[in-house]
Amino acid sequence: MFDHKKDRQPDFSDVEGSSSSTAKPDFSDVQSGSSSTTERSTERMYVVKSGDSLSKIAQREYGDANKWRRIFEANQDKIKDPDLIHPGQELKIPA
């Protein structure tokens, strides 16, 4: 009969590992604190279309027109009056 060795696992017990680099990573310049990438990854950009208002955008994005203030507050650097937004304006839509 044949000895097929199908069910036998290879034996690597005599193999020794080696590493060409023994230097440890230097994290001395890493500062603790919260990451801003989380905040950025949770907001989207929206380009204002003709006929849009903050409440219409809020209704479309959040399902609640009353959440327009969230969009306004996230874009106060671009919007001085929440009633005056313009087609082509790029607005941040926070999560």
PDB file with one MODEL, atoms N, CA, C and O in Angstrom:
MODEL        1
ATOM      1  N   MET A   1       0.823  -1.188   0.000  1.00  0.00           N
ATOM      2  CA  MET A   1       0.000   0.000   0.000  1.00  0.00           C
ATOM      3  C   MET A   1       0.871   1.257   0.000  1.00  0.00           C
ATOM      4  O   MET A   1       2.025   1.255   0.427  1.00  0.00           O
ATOM      5  N   PHE A   2       0.261   2.314  -0.495  1.00  0.00           N
ATOM      6  CA  PHE A   2       0.945   3.608  -0.536  1.00  0.00           C
ATOM      7  C   PHE A   2       0.828   4.322   0.797  1.00  0.00           C
ATOM      8  O   PHE A   2      -0.165   4.168   1.508  1.00  0.00           O
ATOM      9  N   ASP A   3       1.841   5.101   1.131  1.00  0.00           N
ATOM     10  CA  ASP A   3       1.782   6.005   2.279  1.00  0.00           C
ATOM     11  C   ASP A   3       1.713   7.414   1.697  1.00  0.00           C
ATOM     12  O   ASP A   3       2.742   8.006   1.371  1.00  0.00           O
ATOM     13  N   HIS A   4       0.502   7.947   1.567  1.00  0.00           N
ATOM     14  CA  HIS A   4       0.308   9.212   0.855  1.00  0.00           C
ATOM     15  C   HIS A   4       0.684  10.461   1.649  1.00  0.00           C
ATOM     16  O   HIS A   4       0.888  11.515   1.047  1.00  0.00           O
ATOM     17  N   LYS A   5       0.779  10.386   2.915  1.00  0.00           N
ATOM     18  CA  LYS A   5       1.162  11.522   3.765  1.00  0.00           C
ATOM     19  C   LYS A   5       0.240  12.729   3.590  1.00  0.00           C
ATOM     20  O   LYS A   5       0.637  13.861   3.865  1.00  0.00           O
ATOM     21  N   LYS A   6      -0.990  12.488   3.132  1.00  0.00           N
ATOM     22  CA  LYS A   6      -1.934  13.600   2.945  1.00  0.00           C
ATOM     23  C   LYS A   6      -2.289  14.276   4.261  1.00  0.00           C
ATOM     24  O   LYS A   6      -2.407  15.499   4.336  1.00  0.00           O
ATOM     25  N   ASP A   7      -2.451  13.480   5.268  1.00  0.00           N
ATOM     26  CA  ASP A   7      -2.951  14.015   6.536  1.00  0.00           C
ATOM     27  C   ASP A   7      -1.837  14.456   7.468  1.00  0.00           C
ATOM     28  O   ASP A   7      -2.112  14.884   8.589  1.00  0.00           O
ATOM     29  N   ARG A   8      -0.604  14.364   7.041  1.00  0.00           N
ATOM     30  CA  ARG A   8       0.510  14.744   7.905  1.00  0.00           C
ATOM     31  C   ARG A   8       0.839  16.226   7.720  1.00  0.00           C
ATOM     32  O   ARG A   8       0.873  16.728   6.597  1.00  0.00           O
ATOM     33  N   GLN A   9       1.075  16.895   8.801  1.00  0.00           N
ATOM     34  CA  GLN A   9       1.453  18.300   8.775  1.00  0.00           C
ATOM     35  C   GLN A   9       2.975  18.403   8.680  1.00  0.00           C
ATOM     36  O   GLN A   9       3.672  17.588   9.284  1.00  0.00           O
ATOM     37  N   PRO A  10       3.510  19.367   7.948  1.00  0.00           N
ATOM     38  CA  PRO A  10       4.962  19.527   7.879  1.00  0.00           C
ATOM     39  C   PRO A  10       5.521  19.901   9.244  1.00  0.00           C
ATOM     40  O   PRO A  10       4.864  20.600  10.015  1.00  0.00           O
ATOM     41  N   ASP A  11       6.709  19.446   9.542  1.00  0.00           N
ATOM     42  CA  ASP A  11       7.356  19.713  10.817  1.00  0.00           C
ATOM     43  C   ASP A  11       8.435  20.776  10.622  1.00  0.00           C
ATOM     44  O   ASP A  11       9.464  20.515   9.997  1.00  0.00           O
ATOM     45  N   PHE A  12       8.199  21.968  11.156  1.00  0.00           N
ATOM     46  CA  PHE A  12       9.163  23.059  11.057  1.00  0.00           C
ATOM     47  C   PHE A  12       9.791  23.362  12.407  1.00  0.00           C
ATOM     48  O   PHE A  12      10.291  24.468  12.614  1.00  0.00           O
ATOM     49  N   SER A  13       9.778  22.426  13.311  1.00  0.00           N
ATOM     50  CA  SER A  13      10.266  22.672  14.661  1.00  0.00           C
ATOM     51  C   SER A  13      11.761  22.962  14.712  1.00  0.00           C
ATOM     52  O   SER A  13      12.241  23.572  15.667  1.00  0.00           O
ATOM     53  N   ASP A  14      12.506  22.527  13.681  1.00  0.00           N
ATOM     54  CA  ASP A  14      13.939  22.768  13.683  1.00  0.00           C
ATOM     55  C   ASP A  14      14.337  24.057  12.951  1.00  0.00           C
ATOM     56  O   ASP A  14      15.526  24.357  12.837  1.00  0.00           O
ATOM     57  N   VAL A  15      13.362  24.816  12.458  1.00  0.00           N
ATOM     58  CA  VAL A  15      13.632  26.047  11.725  1.00  0.00           C
ATOM     59  C   VAL A  15      13.767  27.193  12.717  1.00  0.00           C
ATOM     60  O   VAL A  15      12.924  27.370  13.597  1.00  0.00           O
ATOM     61  N   GLU A  16      14.822  27.959  12.568  1.00  0.00           N
ATOM     62  CA  GLU A  16      15.039  29.102  13.442  1.00  0.00           C
ATOM     63  C   GLU A  16      14.742  30.382  12.683  1.00  0.00           C
ATOM     64  O   GLU A  16      15.157  30.541  11.535  1.00  0.00           O
ATOM     65  N   GLY A  17      14.033  31.285  13.316  1.00  0.00           N
ATOM     66  CA  GLY A  17      13.718  32.562  12.689  1.00  0.00           C
ATOM     67  C   GLY A  17      14.876  33.521  12.820  1.00  0.00           C
ATOM     68  O   GLY A  17      15.680  33.428  13.748  1.00  0.00           O
ATOM     69  N   SER A  18      14.952  34.439  11.884  1.00  0.00           N
ATOM     70  CA  SER A  18      15.973  35.468  11.973  1.00  0.00           C
ATOM     71  C   SER A  18      15.388  36.763  11.465  1.00  0.00           C
ATOM     72  O   SER A  18      14.494  36.767  10.618  1.00  0.00           O
ATOM     73  N   SER A  19      15.885  37.835  11.973  1.00  0.00           N
ATOM     74  CA  SER A  19      15.437  39.146  11.545  1.00  0.00           C
ATOM     75  C   SER A  19      16.664  39.953  11.176  1.00  0.00           C
ATOM     76  O   SER A  19      17.650  39.978  11.912  1.00  0.00           O
ATOM     77  N   SER A  20      16.596  40.614  10.027  1.00  0.00           N
ATOM     78  CA  SER A  20      17.749  41.396   9.597  1.00  0.00           C
ATOM     79  C   SER A  20      17.836  42.723  10.343  1.00  0.00           C
ATOM     80  O   SER A  20      18.882  43.372  10.338  1.00  0.00           O
ATOM     81  N   SER A  21      16.739  43.128  10.984  1.00  0.00           N
ATOM     82  CA  SER A  21      16.741  44.407  11.681  1.00  0.00           C
ATOM     83  C   SER A  21      16.401  44.194  13.149  1.00  0.00           C
ATOM     84  O   SER A  21      15.386  43.576  13.470  1.00  0.00           O
ATOM     85  N   THR A  22      17.229  44.693  14.023  1.00  0.00           N
ATOM     86  CA  THR A  22      16.956  44.577  15.447  1.00  0.00           C
ATOM     87  C   THR A  22      16.580  45.921  16.053  1.00  0.00           C
ATOM     88  O   THR A  22      16.313  46.006  17.251  1.00  0.00           O
ATOM     89  N   ALA A  23      16.555  46.978  15.233  1.00  0.00           N
ATOM     90  CA  ALA A  23      16.209  48.302  15.726  1.00  0.00           C
ATOM     91  C   ALA A  23      14.724  48.369  16.064  1.00  0.00           C
ATOM     92  O   ALA A  23      13.883  47.824  15.348  1.00  0.00           O
ATOM     93  N   LYS A  24      14.423  49.035  17.147  1.00  0.00           N
ATOM     94  CA  LYS A  24      13.028  49.205  17.550  1.00  0.00           C
ATOM     95  C   LYS A  24      12.523  50.538  17.005  1.00  0.00           C
ATOM     96  O   LYS A  24      13.286  51.497  16.893  1.00  0.00           O
ATOM     97  N   PRO A  25      11.224  50.595  16.664  1.00  0.00           N
ATOM     98  CA  PRO A  25      10.681  51.859  16.142  1.00  0.00           C
ATOM     99  C   PRO A  25      10.773  52.976  17.175  1.00  0.00           C
ATOM    100  O   PRO A  25      10.650  52.732  18.376  1.00  0.00           O
ATOM    101  N   ASP A  26      10.988  54.188  16.710  1.00  0.00           N
ATOM    102  CA  ASP A  26      11.093  55.354  17.575  1.00  0.00           C
ATOM    103  C   ASP A  26       9.796  56.156  17.504  1.00  0.00           C
ATOM    104  O   ASP A  26       9.490  56.769  16.481  1.00  0.00           O
ATOM    105  N   PHE A  27       9.044  56.146  18.591  1.00  0.00           N
ATOM    106  CA  PHE A  27       7.793  56.894  18.656  1.00  0.00           C
ATOM    107  C   PHE A  27       7.923  58.115  19.572  1.00  0.00           C
ATOM    108  O   PHE A  27       6.918  58.617  20.076  1.00  0.00           O
ATOM    109  N   SER A  28       9.148  58.594  19.790  1.00  0.00           N
ATOM    110  CA  SER A  28       9.363  59.689  20.731  1.00  0.00           C
ATOM    111  C   SER A  28       8.715  60.996  20.290  1.00  0.00           C
ATOM    112  O   SER A  28       8.445  61.861  21.122  1.00  0.00           O
ATOM    113  N   ASP A  29       8.460  61.150  18.987  1.00  0.00           N
ATOM    114  CA  ASP A  29       7.853  62.390  18.511  1.00  0.00           C
ATOM    115  C   ASP A  29       6.334  62.314  18.420  1.00  0.00           C
ATOM    116  O   ASP A  29       5.703  63.270  17.972  1.00  0.00           O
ATOM    117  N   VAL A  30       5.741  61.217  18.829  1.00  0.00           N
ATOM    118  CA  VAL A  30       4.297  61.048  18.772  1.00  0.00           C
ATOM    119  C   VAL A  30       3.673  61.735  19.978  1.00  0.00           C
ATOM    120  O   VAL A  30       4.101  61.538  21.115  1.00  0.00           O
ATOM    121  N   GLN A  31       2.658  62.542  19.711  1.00  0.00           N
ATOM    122  CA  GLN A  31       1.979  63.256  20.781  1.00  0.00           C
ATOM    123  C   GLN A  31       0.638  62.607  21.055  1.00  0.00           C
ATOM    124  O   GLN A  31      -0.033  62.130  20.140  1.00  0.00           O
ATOM    125  N   SER A  32       0.258  62.594  22.304  1.00  0.00           N
ATOM    126  CA  SER A  32      -1.043  62.028  22.645  1.00  0.00           C
ATOM    127  C   SER A  32      -2.127  63.054  22.387  1.00  0.00           C
ATOM    128  O   SER A  32      -1.852  64.248  22.274  1.00  0.00           O
ATOM    129  N   GLY A  33      -3.333  62.595  22.297  1.00  0.00           N
ATOM    130  CA  GLY A  33      -4.460  63.485  22.058  1.00  0.00           C
ATOM    131  C   GLY A  33      -5.434  62.821  21.117  1.00  0.00           C
ATOM    132  O   GLY A  33      -5.203  61.701  20.661  1.00  0.00           O
ATOM    133  N   SER A  34      -6.511  63.499  20.829  1.00  0.00           N
ATOM    134  CA  SER A  34      -7.517  62.920  19.953  1.00  0.00           C
ATOM    135  C   SER A  34      -7.105  63.097  18.500  1.00  0.00           C
ATOM    136  O   SER A  34      -6.380  64.027  18.146  1.00  0.00           O
ATOM    137  N   SER A  35      -7.573  62.207  17.695  1.00  0.00           N
ATOM    138  CA  SER A  35      -7.264  62.244  16.268  1.00  0.00           C
ATOM    139  C   SER A  35      -8.318  63.048  15.538  1.00  0.00           C
ATOM    140  O   SER A  35      -9.510  62.928  15.824  1.00  0.00           O
ATOM    141  N   SER A  36      -7.885  63.863  14.603  1.00  0.00           N
ATOM    142  CA  SER A  36      -8.844  64.643  13.817  1.00  0.00           C
ATOM    143  C   SER A  36      -9.328  63.864  12.608  1.00  0.00           C
ATOM    144  O   SER A  36     -10.259  64.303  11.934  1.00  0.00           O
ATOM    145  N   THR A  37      -8.720  62.713  12.311  1.00  0.00           N
ATOM    146  CA  THR A  37      -9.147  61.956  11.141  1.00  0.00           C
ATOM    147  C   THR A  37     -10.549  61.399  11.327  1.00  0.00           C
ATOM    148  O   THR A  37     -11.288  61.253  10.353  1.00  0.00           O
ATOM    149  N   THR A  38     -10.920  61.091  12.543  1.00  0.00           N
ATOM    150  CA  THR A  38     -12.264  60.575  12.789  1.00  0.00           C
ATOM    151  C   THR A  38     -13.292  61.628  12.412  1.00  0.00           C
ATOM    152  O   THR A  38     -14.289  61.332  11.754  1.00  0.00           O
ATOM    153  N   GLU A  39     -13.039  62.863  12.838  1.00  0.00           N
ATOM    154  CA  GLU A  39     -13.976  63.940  12.531  1.00  0.00           C
ATOM    155  C   GLU A  39     -14.096  64.146  11.025  1.00  0.00           C
ATOM    156  O   GLU A  39     -15.201  64.287  10.499  1.00  0.00           O
ATOM    157  N   ARG A  40     -12.971  64.165  10.340  1.00  0.00           N
ATOM    158  CA  ARG A  40     -13.003  64.396   8.898  1.00  0.00           C
ATOM    159  C   ARG A  40     -13.690  63.261   8.154  1.00  0.00           C
ATOM    160  O   ARG A  40     -14.398  63.493   7.174  1.00  0.00           O
ATOM    161  N   SER A  41     -13.482  62.047   8.613  1.00  0.00           N
ATOM    162  CA  SER A  41     -14.060  60.924   7.888  1.00  0.00           C
ATOM    163  C   SER A  41     -15.563  60.816   8.064  1.00  0.00           C
ATOM    164  O   SER A  41     -16.224  60.096   7.317  1.00  0.00           O
ATOM    165  N   THR A  42     -16.105  61.519   9.037  1.00  0.00           N
ATOM    166  CA  THR A  42     -17.545  61.432   9.258  1.00  0.00           C
ATOM    167  C   THR A  42     -18.309  62.574   8.595  1.00  0.00           C
ATOM    168  O   THR A  42     -19.536  62.617   8.688  1.00  0.00           O
ATOM    169  N   GLU A  43     -17.633  63.480   7.942  1.00  0.00           N
ATOM    170  CA  GLU A  43     -18.347  64.552   7.248  1.00  0.00           C
ATOM    171  C   GLU A  43     -18.208  64.385   5.744  1.00  0.00           C
ATOM    172  O   GLU A  43     -17.201  63.885   5.242  1.00  0.00           O
ATOM    173  N   ARG A  44     -19.230  64.810   5.051  1.00  0.00           N
ATOM    174  CA  ARG A  44     -19.244  64.760   3.592  1.00  0.00           C
ATOM    175  C   ARG A  44     -19.289  66.186   3.058  1.00  0.00           C
ATOM    176  O   ARG A  44     -19.561  67.134   3.795  1.00  0.00           O
ATOM    177  N   MET A  45     -19.023  66.316   1.786  1.00  0.00           N
ATOM    178  CA  MET A  45     -19.143  67.621   1.142  1.00  0.00           C
ATOM    179  C   MET A  45     -20.397  67.607   0.276  1.00  0.00           C
ATOM    180  O   MET A  45     -20.756  66.582  -0.304  1.00  0.00           O
ATOM    181  N   TYR A  46     -21.050  68.751   0.198  1.00  0.00           N
ATOM    182  CA  TYR A  46     -22.261  68.886  -0.600  1.00  0.00           C
ATOM    183  C   TYR A  46     -22.146  70.173  -1.404  1.00  0.00           C
ATOM    184  O   TYR A  46     -21.779  71.217  -0.864  1.00  0.00           O
ATOM    185  N   VAL A  47     -22.456  70.102  -2.680  1.00  0.00           N
ATOM    186  CA  VAL A  47     -22.445  71.290  -3.541  1.00  0.00           C
ATOM    187  C   VAL A  47     -23.883  71.791  -3.645  1.00  0.00           C
ATOM    188  O   VAL A  47     -24.778  71.065  -4.080  1.00  0.00           O
ATOM    189  N   VAL A  48     -24.090  73.040  -3.239  1.00  0.00           N
ATOM    190  CA  VAL A  48     -25.418  73.654  -3.233  1.00  0.00           C
ATOM    191  C   VAL A  48     -25.942  73.765  -4.664  1.00  0.00           C
ATOM    192  O   VAL A  48     -25.228  74.171  -5.581  1.00  0.00           O
ATOM    193  N   LYS A  49     -27.201  73.395  -4.823  1.00  0.00           N
ATOM    194  CA  LYS A  49     -27.875  73.490  -6.125  1.00  0.00           C
ATOM    195  C   LYS A  49     -28.910  74.615  -6.063  1.00  0.00           C
ATOM    196  O   LYS A  49     -29.321  75.039  -4.983  1.00  0.00           O
ATOM    197  N   SER A  50     -29.314  75.079  -7.213  1.00  0.00           N
ATOM    198  CA  SER A  50     -30.334  76.111  -7.290  1.00  0.00           C
ATOM    199  C   SER A  50     -31.602  75.630  -6.584  1.00  0.00           C
ATOM    200  O   SER A  50     -32.050  74.506  -6.806  1.00  0.00           O
ATOM    201  N   GLY A  51     -32.171  76.473  -5.743  1.00  0.00           N
ATOM    202  CA  GLY A  51     -33.389  76.130  -5.009  1.00  0.00           C
ATOM    203  C   GLY A  51     -33.127  75.500  -3.651  1.00  0.00           C
ATOM    204  O   GLY A  51     -34.061  75.288  -2.878  1.00  0.00           O
ATOM    205  N   ASP A  52     -31.862  75.198  -3.347  1.00  0.00           N
ATOM    206  CA  ASP A  52     -31.532  74.611  -2.047  1.00  0.00           C
ATOM    207  C   ASP A  52     -31.637  75.641  -0.929  1.00  0.00           C
ATOM    208  O   ASP A  52     -31.457  76.840  -1.140  1.00  0.00           O
ATOM    209  N   SER A  53     -31.925  75.149   0.237  1.00  0.00           N
ATOM    210  CA  SER A  53     -31.836  75.920   1.477  1.00  0.00           C
ATOM    211  C   SER A  53     -31.217  74.970   2.494  1.00  0.00           C
ATOM    212  O   SER A  53     -31.168  73.761   2.269  1.00  0.00           O
ATOM    213  N   LEU A  54     -30.751  75.508   3.598  1.00  0.00           N
ATOM    214  CA  LEU A  54     -30.163  74.646   4.615  1.00  0.00           C
ATOM    215  C   LEU A  54     -31.171  73.632   5.138  1.00  0.00           C
ATOM    216  O   LEU A  54     -30.816  72.488   5.423  1.00  0.00           O
ATOM    217  N   SER A  55     -32.438  74.053   5.266  1.00  0.00           N
ATOM    218  CA  SER A  55     -33.451  73.117   5.758  1.00  0.00           C
ATOM    219  C   SER A  55     -33.743  72.022   4.726  1.00  0.00           C
ATOM    220  O   SER A  55     -33.988  70.876   5.104  1.00  0.00           O
ATOM    221  N   LYS A  56     -33.722  72.354   3.438  1.00  0.00           N
ATOM    222  CA  LYS A  56     -33.923  71.331   2.401  1.00  0.00           C
ATOM    223  C   LYS A  56     -32.759  70.337   2.385  1.00  0.00           C
ATOM    224  O   LYS A  56     -32.955  69.130   2.236  1.00  0.00           O
ATOM    225  N   ILE A  57     -31.561  70.864   2.540  1.00  0.00           N
ATOM    226  CA  ILE A  57     -30.384  69.993   2.576  1.00  0.00           C
ATOM    227  C   ILE A  57     -30.447  69.098   3.819  1.00  0.00           C
ATOM    228  O   ILE A  57     -30.164  67.903   3.740  1.00  0.00           O
ATOM    229  N   ALA A  58     -30.817  69.675   4.957  1.00  0.00           N
ATOM    230  CA  ALA A  58     -30.930  68.899   6.192  1.00  0.00           C
ATOM    231  C   ALA A  58     -31.989  67.805   6.051  1.00  0.00           C
ATOM    232  O   ALA A  58     -31.795  66.682   6.517  1.00  0.00           O
ATOM    233  N   GLN A  59     -33.094  68.135   5.415  1.00  0.00           N
ATOM    234  CA  GLN A  59     -34.151  67.136   5.197  1.00  0.00           C
ATOM    235  C   GLN A  59     -33.608  65.985   4.341  1.00  0.00           C
ATOM    236  O   GLN A  59     -33.846  64.816   4.642  1.00  0.00           O
ATOM    237  N   ARG A  60     -32.885  66.323   3.286  1.00  0.00           N
ATOM    238  CA  ARG A  60     -32.346  65.307   2.386  1.00  0.00           C
ATOM    239  C   ARG A  60     -31.261  64.473   3.072  1.00  0.00           C
ATOM    240  O   ARG A  60     -31.223  63.252   2.919  1.00  0.00           O
ATOM    241  N   GLU A  61     -30.384  65.134   3.824  1.00  0.00           N
ATOM    242  CA  GLU A  61     -29.238  64.439   4.428  1.00  0.00           C
ATOM    243  C   GLU A  61     -29.558  63.731   5.737  1.00  0.00           C
ATOM    244  O   GLU A  61     -29.035  62.649   6.006  1.00  0.00           O
ATOM    245  N   TYR A  62     -30.417  64.339   6.551  1.00  0.00           N
ATOM    246  CA  TYR A  62     -30.687  63.804   7.886  1.00  0.00           C
ATOM    247  C   TYR A  62     -32.115  63.291   8.058  1.00  0.00           C
ATOM    248  O   TYR A  62     -32.427  62.625   9.045  1.00  0.00           O
ATOM    249  N   GLY A  63     -32.977  63.604   7.095  1.00  0.00           N
ATOM    250  CA  GLY A  63     -34.375  63.217   7.240  1.00  0.00           C
ATOM    251  C   GLY A  63     -35.131  64.123   8.194  1.00  0.00           C
ATOM    252  O   GLY A  63     -36.228  63.786   8.640  1.00  0.00           O
ATOM    253  N   ASP A  64     -34.544  65.284   8.511  1.00  0.00           N
ATOM    254  CA  ASP A  64     -35.158  66.231   9.449  1.00  0.00           C
ATOM    255  C   ASP A  64     -34.719  67.645   9.078  1.00  0.00           C
ATOM    256  O   ASP A  64     -33.556  68.006   9.260  1.00  0.00           O
ATOM    257  N   ALA A  65     -35.649  68.440   8.558  1.00  0.00           N
ATOM    258  CA  ALA A  65     -35.339  69.811   8.133  1.00  0.00           C
ATOM    259  C   ALA A  65     -34.889  70.681   9.295  1.00  0.00           C
ATOM    260  O   ALA A  65     -34.172  71.660   9.093  1.00  0.00           O
ATOM    261  N   ASN A  66     -35.301  70.336  10.508  1.00  0.00           N
ATOM    262  CA  ASN A  66     -34.939  71.143  11.680  1.00  0.00           C
ATOM    263  C   ASN A  66     -33.470  71.004  12.073  1.00  0.00           C
ATOM    264  O   ASN A  66     -33.008  71.712  12.968  1.00  0.00           O
ATOM    265  N   LYS A  67     -32.741  70.123  11.437  1.00  0.00           N
ATOM    266  CA  LYS A  67     -31.317  69.966  11.746  1.00  0.00           C
ATOM    267  C   LYS A  67     -30.436  70.856  10.859  1.00  0.00           C
ATOM    268  O   LYS A  67     -29.232  70.621  10.755  1.00  0.00           O
ATOM    269  N   TRP A  68     -31.022  71.870  10.223  1.00  0.00           N
ATOM    270  CA  TRP A  68     -30.280  72.782   9.352  1.00  0.00           C
ATOM    271  C   TRP A  68     -29.154  73.486  10.104  1.00  0.00           C
ATOM    272  O   TRP A  68     -28.110  73.795   9.528  1.00  0.00           O
ATOM    273  N   ARG A  69     -29.374  73.738  11.406  1.00  0.00           N
ATOM    274  CA  ARG A  69     -28.385  74.468  12.210  1.00  0.00           C
ATOM    275  C   ARG A  69     -27.062  73.698  12.293  1.00  0.00           C
ATOM    276  O   ARG A  69     -25.999  74.313  12.371  1.00  0.00           O
ATOM    277  N   ARG A  70     -27.115  72.358  12.276  1.00  0.00           N
ATOM    278  CA  ARG A  70     -25.902  71.536  12.309  1.00  0.00           C
ATOM    279  C   ARG A  70     -25.029  71.857  11.090  1.00  0.00           C
ATOM    280  O   ARG A  70     -23.809  71.970  11.203  1.00  0.00           O
ATOM    281  N   ILE A  71     -25.659  71.998   9.943  1.00  0.00           N
ATOM    282  CA  ILE A  71     -24.925  72.329   8.709  1.00  0.00           C
ATOM    283  C   ILE A  71     -24.395  73.755   8.783  1.00  0.00           C
ATOM    284  O   ILE A  71     -23.253  74.024   8.411  1.00  0.00           O
ATOM    285  N   PHE A  72     -25.232  74.664   9.266  1.00  0.00           N
ATOM    286  CA  PHE A  72     -24.824  76.057   9.390  1.00  0.00           C
ATOM    287  C   PHE A  72     -23.609  76.197  10.303  1.00  0.00           C
ATOM    288  O   PHE A  72     -22.652  76.890   9.958  1.00  0.00           O
ATOM    289  N   GLU A  73     -23.642  75.546  11.460  1.00  0.00           N
ATOM    290  CA  GLU A  73     -22.538  75.655  12.418  1.00  0.00           C
ATOM    291  C   GLU A  73     -21.241  75.051  11.874  1.00  0.00           C
ATOM    292  O   GLU A  73     -20.152  75.534  12.185  1.00  0.00           O
ATOM    293  N   ALA A  74     -21.355  74.010  11.071  1.00  0.00           N
ATOM    294  CA  ALA A  74     -20.161  73.384  10.495  1.00  0.00           C
ATOM    295  C   ALA A  74     -19.559  74.232   9.374  1.00  0.00           C
ATOM    296  O   ALA A  74     -18.424  73.994   8.959  1.00  0.00           O
ATOM    297  N   ASN A  75     -20.308  75.214   8.885  1.00  0.00           N
ATOM    298  CA  ASN A  75     -19.868  76.016   7.741  1.00  0.00           C
ATOM    299  C   ASN A  75     -19.860  77.507   8.028  1.00  0.00           C
ATOM    300  O   ASN A  75     -19.991  78.305   7.100  1.00  0.00           O
ATOM    301  N   GLN A  76     -19.714  77.902   9.266  1.00  0.00           N
ATOM    302  CA  GLN A  76     -19.745  79.329   9.603  1.00  0.00           C
ATOM    303  C   GLN A  76     -18.612  80.112   8.970  1.00  0.00           C
ATOM    304  O   GLN A  76     -18.675  81.338   8.878  1.00  0.00           O
ATOM    305  N   ASP A  77     -17.563  79.401   8.527  1.00  0.00           N
ATOM    306  CA  ASP A  77     -16.487  80.104   7.828  1.00  0.00           C
ATOM    307  C   ASP A  77     -16.904  80.479   6.406  1.00  0.00           C
ATOM    308  O   ASP A  77     -16.271  81.329   5.781  1.00  0.00           O
ATOM    309  N   LYS A  78     -17.970  79.848   5.888  1.00  0.00           N
ATOM    310  CA  LYS A  78     -18.451  80.112   4.528  1.00  0.00           C
ATOM    311  C   LYS A  78     -19.812  80.782   4.496  1.00  0.00           C
ATOM    312  O   LYS A  78     -20.153  81.460   3.527  1.00  0.00           O
ATOM    313  N   ILE A  79     -20.588  80.594   5.549  1.00  0.00           N
ATOM    314  CA  ILE A  79     -21.961  81.117   5.577  1.00  0.00           C
ATOM    315  C   ILE A  79     -22.086  82.098   6.739  1.00  0.00           C
ATOM    316  O   ILE A  79     -21.893  81.733   7.899  1.00  0.00           O
ATOM    317  N   LYS A  80     -22.410  83.334   6.416  1.00  0.00           N
ATOM    318  CA  LYS A  80     -22.626  84.336   7.465  1.00  0.00           C
ATOM    319  C   LYS A  80     -24.107  84.434   7.817  1.00  0.00           C
ATOM    320  O   LYS A  80     -24.458  84.687   8.970  1.00  0.00           O
ATOM    321  N   ASP A  81     -24.974  84.235   6.828  1.00  0.00           N
ATOM    322  CA  ASP A  81     -26.426  84.294   7.009  1.00  0.00           C
ATOM    323  C   ASP A  81     -26.997  82.955   6.528  1.00  0.00           C
ATOM    324  O   ASP A  81     -26.843  82.617   5.354  1.00  0.00           O
ATOM    325  N   PRO A  82     -27.652  82.184   7.407  1.00  0.00           N
ATOM    326  CA  PRO A  82     -28.160  80.870   7.007  1.00  0.00           C
ATOM    327  C   PRO A  82     -29.217  80.922   5.901  1.00  0.00           C
ATOM    328  O   PRO A  82     -29.517  79.900   5.284  1.00  0.00           O
ATOM    329  N   ASP A  83     -29.775  82.095   5.651  1.00  0.00           N
ATOM    330  CA  ASP A  83     -30.762  82.234   4.583  1.00  0.00           C
ATOM    331  C   ASP A  83     -30.115  82.558   3.234  1.00  0.00           C
ATOM    332  O   ASP A  83     -30.798  82.615   2.212  1.00  0.00           O
ATOM    333  N   LEU A  84     -28.800  82.770   3.234  1.00  0.00           N
ATOM    334  CA  LEU A  84     -28.111  83.137   1.990  1.00  0.00           C
ATOM    335  C   LEU A  84     -27.027  82.117   1.655  1.00  0.00           C
ATOM    336  O   LEU A  84     -25.865  82.277   2.028  1.00  0.00           O
ATOM    337  N   ILE A  85     -27.431  81.070   0.945  1.00  0.00           N
ATOM    338  CA  ILE A  85     -26.464  80.145   0.378  1.00  0.00           C
ATOM    339  C   ILE A  85     -26.612  80.212  -1.133  1.00  0.00           C
ATOM    340  O   ILE A  85     -27.674  80.572  -1.642  1.00  0.00           O
ATOM    341  N   HIS A  86     -25.559  79.869  -1.842  1.00  0.00           N
ATOM    342  CA  HIS A  86     -25.533  80.079  -3.287  1.00  0.00           C
ATOM    343  C   HIS A  86     -25.191  78.796  -4.034  1.00  0.00           C
ATOM    344  O   HIS A  86     -24.389  77.992  -3.557  1.00  0.00           O
ATOM    345  N   PRO A  87     -25.797  78.601  -5.206  1.00  0.00           N
ATOM    346  CA  PRO A  87     -25.444  77.442  -6.025  1.00  0.00           C
ATOM    347  C   PRO A  87     -23.939  77.398  -6.288  1.00  0.00           C
ATOM    348  O   PRO A  87     -23.316  78.415  -6.591  1.00  0.00           O
ATOM    349  N   GLY A  88     -23.376  76.207  -6.167  1.00  0.00           N
ATOM    350  CA  GLY A  88     -21.944  76.037  -6.368  1.00  0.00           C
ATOM    351  C   GLY A  88     -21.141  76.063  -5.079  1.00  0.00           C
ATOM    352  O   GLY A  88     -19.993  75.618  -5.055  1.00  0.00           O
ATOM    353  N   GLN A  89     -21.728  76.576  -4.009  1.00  0.00           N
ATOM    354  CA  GLN A  89     -21.039  76.594  -2.728  1.00  0.00           C
ATOM    355  C   GLN A  89     -20.831  75.157  -2.251  1.00  0.00           C
ATOM    356  O   GLN A  89     -21.733  74.327  -2.373  1.00  0.00           O
ATOM    357  N   GLU A  90     -19.651  74.858  -1.708  1.00  0.00           N
ATOM    358  CA  GLU A  90     -19.372  73.552  -1.142  1.00  0.00           C
ATOM    359  C   GLU A  90     -19.535  73.620   0.362  1.00  0.00           C
ATOM    360  O   GLU A  90     -18.857  74.399   1.033  1.00  0.00           O
ATOM    361  N   LEU A  91     -20.429  72.810   0.886  1.00  0.00           N
ATOM    362  CA  LEU A  91     -20.704  72.798   2.317  1.00  0.00           C
ATOM    363  C   LEU A  91     -20.327  71.470   2.930  1.00  0.00           C
ATOM    364  O   LEU A  91     -20.501  70.415   2.321  1.00  0.00           O
ATOM    365  N   LYS A  92     -19.799  71.534   4.163  1.00  0.00           N
ATOM    366  CA  LYS A  92     -19.523  70.322   4.922  1.00  0.00           C
ATOM    367  C   LYS A  92     -20.841  69.846   5.523  1.00  0.00           C
ATOM    368  O   LYS A  92     -21.612  70.637   6.067  1.00  0.00           O
ATOM    369  N   ILE A  93     -21.087  68.542   5.416  1.00  0.00           N
ATOM    370  CA  ILE A  93     -22.274  67.940   6.017  1.00  0.00           C
ATOM    371  C   ILE A  93     -21.781  67.010   7.119  1.00  0.00           C
ATOM    372  O   ILE A  93     -21.358  65.889   6.838  1.00  0.00           O
ATOM    373  N   PRO A  94     -21.832  67.466   8.375  1.00  0.00           N
ATOM    374  CA  PRO A  94     -21.345  66.613   9.465  1.00  0.00           C
ATOM    375  C   PRO A  94     -22.258  65.410   9.674  1.00  0.00           C
ATOM    376  O   PRO A  94     -23.447  65.454   9.356  1.00  0.00           O
ATOM    377  N   ALA A  95     -21.693  64.350  10.205  1.00  0.00           N
ATOM    378  CA  ALA A  95     -22.469  63.129  10.475  1.00  0.00           C
ATOM    379  C   ALA A  95     -23.496  63.377  11.572  1.00  0.00           C
ATOM    380  O   ALA A  95     -24.242  62.468  11.936  1.00  0.00           O
TER     381      ALA A  95
ENDMDL
END
